[in-house]
């Protein structure tokens, strides 16, 4: 009886080992597939990108004819089954009108939503935590009489406030932050997870909260 049990457990372990190897190969196959699909998306959208750009998992790109996206070297953008937070999310880059999105060298992001109607610039060596939103627009007018109507996007487009967002080099933005229009985040700053940034943040400082406030200075 004991020998039969040991034999049965041995078979189960072998089957588990084989299935785990198959699953691992399937995962690596999906990973490679999404990498090449996303590079094809960049090419078809006419996006200027550097060497070693690696976008794994779902990537949604929305651009108008006059919009521009420029990506530097060594971008790592992960989402979906590659994300450690929520496998249902994706990276979304939406650039409208004549706006420009600039992502410089050695940037990492996970399931990040970037919505650009003016200009968003992300510096070198920036890390952006999962499900962070970066927006340079209010999206809607502050005038209740036209907010949410068909007029808002056309005749009254000028009533929607926009302002550039600049994120300096070596900035670290924690997971699920919101970076609002007109914000300038200085070099080396750290934004705590879940923060809502509505004002400029000086270089080499830690900020956090809603709205984000100064926590401490960093040695560098």
N, C-alpha and C positions, 0 to 999 in steps of 0.2 A: 504493500500500500504506500509506504513511504517512498519507495523507489519510483512508483508510478507518479506520485506527486512531484518529485524532483524532476522527472522526465518532462512532465506537463509544464512545469514552471520554466524549464529550459527552452521549450518550444515557444512559450509566450514571450520570453525575453528576446529570442531570435526574431520573432515576428515584429516585436516592438522596435528592435534595432533597425530592421529593414524598412519599416514604415517611417521611422524618424529620418532615415537617410533620404527616402523618397520625398518626404515633406521638405527637407532642407534643400534638395535640388530644385523642387518646384518653387520654393521661396526665392532662391537665387535666380531662377529663370524669370520670375515675375519682376524681380528687382532690375535685372538687365533689360527686360522688355520695356519697362516704364522709363528707364534712362534713355533709350534710343527713341522712344515715342516722344518724349519731352524735348529732346534735341531737335527732332523733326518739327515740332511745334515752333520752337524758337526760329528755325530756319524759314518756315512758311510765313511766319509773322514778320519776317525781315528784321529780326532783333540782332543787334550787334553784340556779340558775346566773345569772351576771351577763352583761354585754354582751361581744360579740366573743369568745365562747368558740369555739375552733377545734380540733376533734379530727379529725385526718386519718389514714386508715388504720384497721386493725382495732382495735376497742375492745370489750373484754368487761367487762360490769358484772354483779356478783353482789351482791344485797342481800337481807337478810331484812326482814320487815315493819316491825320497830321500828328498823332501822338508818337512818342519815342521812348524806347527802353534800351538802356545801355548796361551791359553786365561785364564786370571785370573778370579776372582770373580766379579759379579755385572757389567758385560758389558751391555750397552744399545746401540744397533745399530739399527737405524730406517731408513726407506726409503719408496719410493712409496707413497701410500695414507697416510702414517703416517708422511711424510715430510711436513714442512711448506713452503718449497722453490719451489720444482718442483716434482710433484707426478709421473713423468715419470722416475725418476732416481732410481738407486739401489746401494747397497753396493757391491763393488767388491774387493775380496782378491785374488790376483794372486801371487803365490809363486812357483818359478821355480828352476830347478837344485837341489842343496843341500842347498838352502837358508832357512832362518828361520825368521818367523814373530812372535814376542812376544808382546802380549797385556796384560798388567798387570791389577791390580784391579781398579774397579770404573772408568772405561773409558766410555765416551759417544761419539758417532759419528753419523752423518747423511749423507747418500748417499756419502760415502767416497770411493775413489779408492786407493787401496794400491797395488803397483806393486813391488815385491821383488825378486831380483836375487842374493842378497848377504845376508844382514841382516837388518831388521827394528825392532826396539824396541820402544814401546810406554809405558811410565811410568804410575805410579799410579795417579788417579784423573785428568786425561787429558780429555779436552773437544775439539772436532774437529767439526768445523762448516760444514754446508752442502756443498757438491760438492767439497771438498778439495781433492787434489791429493798428494800422498806421494810415491816417487819413488827413488830407490837406484841404478838406471841404466840409461844409455843414450839410451837404446833400440837399437840403430843403431851405426855402426862404423863411425868414423870420416873420414875414408878413402873413398873418393867418388867412387873408382873403385870397391869396394865390398859392399858399402851401398845399401841396398834394393835388393840385389841379393840372390840367394839361398845359396851361399857360406857363407853369413854373419852369419847365425845361426849355421853353422857346422864347416867347416874347419877354419874359421877366427873368431870363437867365442871369442877368447882372445883379439880381437881388440875393443870389446865393453866395455867401462869403467863402472865399478861398484864401489860403496863405501858404507859402512853401514850408516844408518840413526838412530840417537838416539834422542828421545824426552823425556825430563826429567819429573819428577813428577810435577803436578799442572800447567802444560802448558795449555794455552787457545789459540787455533788456530781458527781465524775467518773464515767465509764462503768463499768458492771459492779461497782458497790459493793453492799454489804449493810449495811443499817441495822437493827439489832436492837432489841428491845423495851426500853422504859425509857430510851431515849437522848434527851438534850436537846442539840441542836447550836446553838451560839450565833450571834448575828448576824455575817454576813460571813465565816464560816468556809469553808475550802476543804477538801474531802475528795478525796485523790488517787485516781485510777482503780484499781479492783480492791481497794479497802480494805474491811475488815470492821470496822464500828463497834460496839463493845460497851460503851462508856462515854461520859459526857458530854464534849462538846468546847467549850471556851471560845470566846467571840467573837473574831473577827479573828485566827484561827490556822490554819495549814496542818497537817493530820494525814494520815497514810497508813500502809498496811501491814496485815498480818493477825496479831494485832489492830492496829487503827489506833493510831499513836503520834504524839506531837508532833514536828513537823519544824521549823517556824519561826513567828514572829509576823509579822503583816501591818501595814504602815503604813496609816492611814486618817484 
